Amino acid sequence: MLWWSWSSSYLRAHGPTTSPGWSPLFPTFALISHYVVGTQRTTAELRHTILFGILSLVPYLAYLASLYYLAGRWTLRASLLGAVLCWAIAATALIVVWERTGG
C-alpha cells in the first residue's frame, strides 16, 4: 500500500513519461521462469539461469544507452532501429562468450 501511495504521488509529480521505464522493475517473466527451473531442475541449474539473467542486463543497458544517445540526434524510427541494432550486437556477443566459456 505504501508503494502504491508513493507511485501515485510520483506519477502526479512527474507525469506518465517515466512510467514506461518502470516496466522492467518487476521481473514477471523472470519470476515465472525461475519458478519453473527451480521446481524442475537442480539448484546449480537455477543458479546458472540466474547468472545468465544478470548478464542479460548488459544488452538491455546497451539498448537504453544507445537510445538515450541517439534520441534527438536521429529521427525516432532511426533511433529505435539503431538502439535495437546495438542490443542485437551486445546480445550476440553475450551468447557467443557464454557458449565459448561453457556458460
Secondary structure by P-SEA (a helix, b strand, c coil): caaaaaaaaaaaacccccccccccccaaaaaaaaaaaaacccaaaaaaaaaaaaaaaaaaaaaaaaaaaacccccaaaaaaaaaaaaaaaaaaaaaaaaaacc
